């Protein structure tokens, strides 16, 4: 299975460069260590500060791997947009359930995001071991800070796997590739991820005022143990929302960077560049592309309220795009270039979490205040609909649809409320899938 035979990476010395190394096997011997490319055993038992930095750089690099594949999977199934490809018909057949097509357990849209996320988890586990055994001068507080960083990133990556696997559940305990933990149920998986974030939070609180390494500019403003804790709590609020722990979500928000009056785009980001060996933002295509493109589902334009400035997330094409009996006149234009940063989590989502949690707890005034904060910022008047919990949730799901368009939430949100049957069906016989299959290598 993949998780047992997972490949580890040669840890690069340049930021955001992670080249693949040999297979991690207990029977592999290295009689003459290479001082320029130390073995995994050396790193885990006697890592220098430079090697720890390289581990962190590799973790941040791999976090971006196959993001486009992941977002296309959840975005297409969630009917946010179509992914047209001149070379691969599976985007419009398998993902949309055309005819007899089903999701494949051994093809790229299933296996590659799964593998990439668990590579990050593996590297975080290596970091946890290395930080405890390092020969470098690191304080106990710095060790706790590093542990909090690693556990937070692991939890985020595991949640992404669970978002696709859903009722299949996931393995959370994968530290020992020769003795993997069991697949947990959906609720057990969410609870384990929440517990990992809580453990990380305690580490970060004991982590002093600095990490023993430097984070990328995507963590700007959240690159000390104290501020990184706010990122951790933002993720915890998202997880608590999925767990339907509404008061837990509010408590987590109160320790996060949640700010009702703050910049919607304040948050933590994946970053990209054109530097040699670095990665580009895979979610960007030029306007009016042909061959490979993303076009908005037509309902995005027909359903958005007049005057809503979130219409700018799509741009009308010179000519409509067609493929496989599907058509759209609107390019997805969330990003303006192939180096634009991509949010991991940002303040606008946190405001919407606050609205949803309060609506579910019958704190109607708080929920409506948060809804109006979103609506007013996007050029809309105050909410004037019904005040029952279900009516407020309808409005919140609508605002999440347009505010978080293309960021990987719509399918998950509709599934959380058992509303996948409300997503549009564009061709007779199409399906809306509940989850991806467990990769064949894991069965």
N, C-alpha and C positions, 0 to 999 in steps of 0.2 A: 504494500500500500504506500501511497505517497508520503504520508506523515512518518512512516517508519524508515523509508529510504530517502528522506528529504536531502537534497543537495545543500551544502553550505557554501557561503561565498568567500572568495579571497577578499580580504578587507583592504580596500584601496586607500591610498594616502591622500587622495584629492577629494574635496567635498563633493558629495553626491555621485561618486563613482563606485560602483560595487560590481566587480567582475566575478564570475562564477569560478569556484575552485573545485577540487576533487570531492568525491563522495565521502561523507562522514561515516566511517566504519570502524568498529572497535578492533578489527583485525588488520587495519592499515598501519604500517610501521614507517617511521621516518628516522633513519639512523643519523642523518646529518641535517639538523635544522637549517633552514634558510633564514638568515637574519633579516632579509628584506621582506620575506613573506612568511611570517611565523606560522607554525602549525596551530590547529585549533587547540590542541592540548597545551601548548605554551601560552596561548592567549587566556585560556580558562584558568591556568595555574599561576601565571607569572606575567600578567599583562602590564605594559607600561602605560603611562598616561596617553601617549601618542596612539597606542593600539586601542585603548578605550575610546578615544576620540574617533578613530577610524570605524569602530563598531557603531557608534552613534550616527556617524555620517552614512554608513551603509544601511542602517535602519531607516533613516529619513529618505534615502534614495529608493529603497524597495517599497516604502509606503505608497509611492506614486505609480508603481508598476501595475499595468493592466487596469488602471482606473477607468480608462475609456471603455474597456470591455465590460467592467462591472456596471458602469453607469448606463451603457447601451442596453445591457440586460434588463436592469430594473426600469429604465426609462421607456424602453419600447413596450415591454409587457404592461407597464403602467399607463400606456397610451398618452405619454407626454409628447413623444415625437416618433418619427419613422427614421430608421437608419437604412438608407438606400446604399447599396454596394453593387458595383458592376462585376465584382469578382466573387461574391459570396451571397447566395440567395437565402441563407439561413436566417438573416436578420428579419426578413419579411415572411418567411415560412415557419420555421421552428418557433421563434420567439412570439409570433402572433397566432400560432396554432392553426395555420392554414390547412384546410382539408384534413388529411390523416397525419399531418406532421405533429410530432411531439418533441419535447425537449430531450436532447441527447445527453447521456451521462458520461460520454467520453469524447466530447468535443470542446473547442476553445472557450465558448461562452460559459461552460460549466467548470472546466478544470483549471483554466488559467487564472481567473481571479482567486479561486480557492488556493491554488499553489502559492501565488504571490503573497496573499495575506498570511499564510502559515510560514512562509520564509521569514517574514518580519517577526512573527511570534518566536520562531527558532532563534533569530539573532537577539531578540530581547532576553530569552533564556540564557544565551551565551553571555550577554552583558551582566545579567544577575550573578552568574557564577564568577565571571572575571572580576567584577567589582569587589567581591568578597575576598578574592585570592591575590589581588594585585600586590606587587612589590613596591608600587609607588607610594609616596607619602600622601595619603588621603585621610581626612578626618572621619570620625564616625558619622558626623552630620552629613558630610558629602556622600558617604556610602548610602545613607538613608535617602538622600535626594536622588541619587542615581537609581536606587530601587524604585522610588516613586515614579520616576520617568519611565522606566522599563515596563512596569506593571500597567501604567496608564495607556501606553502605546499598545501593549498586548491586548488590553481590554477593548480598545477601539477596533483593532484588526479582527478580533474574534466576533465583535458585534457585526462587522461587515459580512463575515462568513455566515453568521446566523441570519442576517437579513435575507440572504438567498436560500439558505437551507431550511429555515423556519421549522416546520413540524418534524423534519428529519433530525433536528438537533445537531450538536457539534461536539467535538472533543475539546475540552478546555485544558486538561492535564496532558501536555505533550512535551514536557521537559526531557523525559527519557525516551528516545526514539525506539529503544528496545522493549519498553514497557509502557505503552501508551495507555492513557486513561480511557474509560468507556465513552460512548456517545451519550450525552445527556439529553433529556427531553427539552422541549422549547422553554418551559418555565424554569427548569433546572439550569439551563444554559444562561438565561437572563439573570437568574439569581447569582450564578457563579461569576458572571461578568460584573454585576453590581458589587459583589463582595471583593473582587479584584480591584475595582476602582476605590472602594472604601479602604482597603489595605494600602493602596498607593497614596491615598490622601493622608493617612497617618504617617507614612514615611516622609511625605513632602512637608508636613507640619513639623517634623523633627529634623528637617534637612538643612537648617541654617539659611544662609543668604546667598549661596551660590552652588551651582553644579560643578563637578570636576571635569566638565567638558563644555563646549560651546554648541548651542543650537543654531539652526539655520534662521534666516531672516523671516521665514514663515511663522516663527514663534515670537516675532518682535513684540515686546510688551508683556510676553508670557514666558520669559526665558530665565527666570529665577525660580527656586522652589516655591516661594510664596505666590508668585503670579502664575506659575504653571499649575498650582493647585486650583486656581480659578478655571483653567481649561479642564482639568480633571472633573471638577464639579459640574461644569457645563455638560460634559459627556454623561455624568451620572444622572443629570436631569433628563436627558434624552432616554437613557435606559429605564429610569423610573416611569417615564411616560409609557414606554412599551410594556412595562410590568403592571400598569394601571395603579401604581403607587403614587397617587396624586399629591398627598402631603409630602412624601419623600421628594417628589420633583420640585415642589416649592422650596423645601429646605435646601436642596442642592443648588437651586437657582440663587438663593440668598448668599451662598458662598462662592458663586461664580462671577463672571464679568457681566452678568445680566444688568442691563441699564435701560429702563423704560424710556428715558429721554436721550439715550446715547445713539451713536452712529450705528446704523443697521449692519454695516460691514465690518465693525470691530470684531475681531476673532482670530482664529488660528488657521493657517493656510498651507497648502502644498505650493511650492514654488518651482518654477521651470526656467530654463534658459537655453540659449543656442550654443553655449560653450561645448567644446569637444567632450564627448562622453556623457554629457548631461541629457536630460529628457525634456521633451516639449509637452505642452498641454494638448493631449489627444482629443479634447472636446472642441477644439477650434477647427473649422473649415472656412475657407474664403467664401464670401458672398457669391451666390450663383454658381457654386461648384457643380460639377457633373461627375459621374463615376462613383465617387465616394462623397457622401454628404449626409447631413442631418436636417430634416425639415420638420417643423412643428406639426403636431396633430391639428387638423383644421379646427377642432373644437376649442383649442386654446384661444383662437381669435374670435370665434362666434360666441363664446361664453364669457369673455372678459367684459367688465362694465365699461361703459363709455367714460372716457376721461382718466382711466387707470393708466399710470405711466409705465406699468409693467408690460405693456404692449411692446415696449422697446426691446424686450428679450427676444423678439422675433422681428424679422425684416422681410418685407415682400420682395419676392424674386422678380427678375425681369421676365422669366417664363416659368410656368408651373413645372414641378418635378413629378415624374411618373415612374412607378415600378410595381409590377406584380398586382395590378388592379388597385393600386393605392396612389393617391395624389395629394400634393400640398403646394400652396403658393408661397409658403413662409419658411425662410431659413431660420434655424436656431442661431441666435447671435448673442448669447449670454456673455461670451468672451470675444474680445476685439482683436486678439492676436494669439499666436501659439506660445507666448511666454506669459500670458496673464495668469496670476495666481488663482487657485481654486480653493474654495473654503472647505475646511474640515468641519468647523462649526462656527457660527457667527451670531451676533446679537439679535438679528431679526428672528432667527429660529427660537432663541430663548424667550423672546417676547411672546411668540406664538405658543410655546410650551406653557408659559405663565397663564395665558388666556385659557388654554385647554384644561389645565389642572384646576383652575378656579371654577370654570364652568362645571366640571365634574363634581366639585365640592359645593355647588350651589352658591358660590360667591359671585353672584350675577354682576354686581357693580364692578368688581375687579376684572372680571372676564370682558365685560363690554368696554371698559377703559382701555384694556390692551388691544382689543379688536379695533377700536377707534384710533389708537396710536398707529396701527398698521395702515388702516384705510386712509386716514388723513395724510400720512406721509406720502402716499401714492396718488394723491389728488382726488380722493373720494370723500363724500360726506359721511357723517356719523352713521353707524349701524341703526337701522330702523325696523329690523325684523322682530320675530318672536323672542320671548325670553325663557322658554323652556330649555332644559339641558340639551335635548335633541336639536332644537332650532339653533342654539348657540354653537353646537358642534358642527352643524351644517355650515355655518358661516366660517368657523375656524378652519375647517377642511378646505373651504374655498380660498381663504386667504393663504393657507399653506400651499395650495396648488400654484398660485400665481407668484407668491413671494419666493418659494423654494424651487421654482421650475428648473428642471434639469440638474438638480443637486442630489437626486437619488431618494426622494421621499414619497412621491405620490403613490406608487404601488404599495409601499409599506403602510402608508396612512389609510388607504382604502381597505387594505387587508385587515388592519387593526380593528376596524369597525365593521368587518364582514360586509363590505360594500363593493367587492370586486365586480359584482353583477351590474353595477352602475357605470362601469367604464364602457366606452363606446366599442361596439363591434362593427368593423368596417366591411367585412365580407361574410357572406353566409357560411357558417361552419367554423369561423375563427373561435379560438379559445382564449380565456384570460387565465393564465397559470397561477396557482397558489404559491408554488415554490419551485426551485430548481431541483433536479435529481441529485442524490448523493453521488459524487464522482465514482466511476466504476472501480478505480483503484482502491477505494475505501470500503467496498462491499465485501 
